[in-house]
Amino acid sequence: MPSNALYIVGFIIVILGLAYMASLMGISAQWIAAGVVVLVGVGILKLAKRGPSTRPFDTR
């Protein structure tokens, strides 16, 4: 599994866990949805900063 795919799967698991924990704490669904949107945005930014998952081919 490529490292980017593994990163995405792990980040989704973290987001789901945090959302579930927040719902158990009694936090409103609107705030949970807002938190999920923010965390997805942070994940996308971090993934974009990591760069491409593969090296370019050698064109010699």
Residue pairs with C-beta under 8 A, 6 or more apart in sequence:
2 53
2 54
3 53
4 47
4 50
4 53
7 47
7 50
8 43
8 47
11 39
11 43
14 39
15 36
15 39
15 40
15 43
18 35
18 39
19 32
19 35
19 36
22 31
22 32
22 35
23 29
23 32
